[in-house]
């Protein structure tokens, strides 16, 4: 809980700085990069969380990884949080910044689970449905789940549409279980 409050405050500061300098889109891309690098590299996150590793060493590592890939504002921000001993919050700050950016720009995230990877035609059809029903920008996050057997599960915000074969089979089983003709008198 405390971690999310700290991350949210730093992300709010970063988004404020980025807005002042008209760099919100660039810093968003930078935070996406930071998030993906942290998700893919557990050793980096462990190093950031390690109190034994000196602050200047952590700063050197962060600059070596990100210096030529991100904006100067992002590098300066990383330097500041490292000097203040808050580098362990960097992955959470990146996530918070991304969420704030999407909220400010009206971007909704739609999650779709399918039994097999979606082809471009199905992806385009789902995006078309989402754009007409939502009326805002939509980002599609895809996940393959073999347990669905077929069909898909689409979730946008707090709404979910389950058109999976496994759910339809479960509903059919429940109907057979509730069948009045199967019960003894």
Secondary structure, 3 states (H helix, E strand, C coil): CHHHHHHHHHHHHHHHHHHHCCCHHHHHHHHHHHHHHHHHCHHHHHHHHCCCCCHHHHHHHHHHHHCCCCCHHHHHHHHHHHHCCCHHHHHHHHHHHHHHHHHHCCEEEEEEEECCCCCHHHHHHHHHHHHHHHCCEEEEEEEECHHHCCEEEEEECCEEEEEEHHHHHHHHHHHHHCCHHHCCC
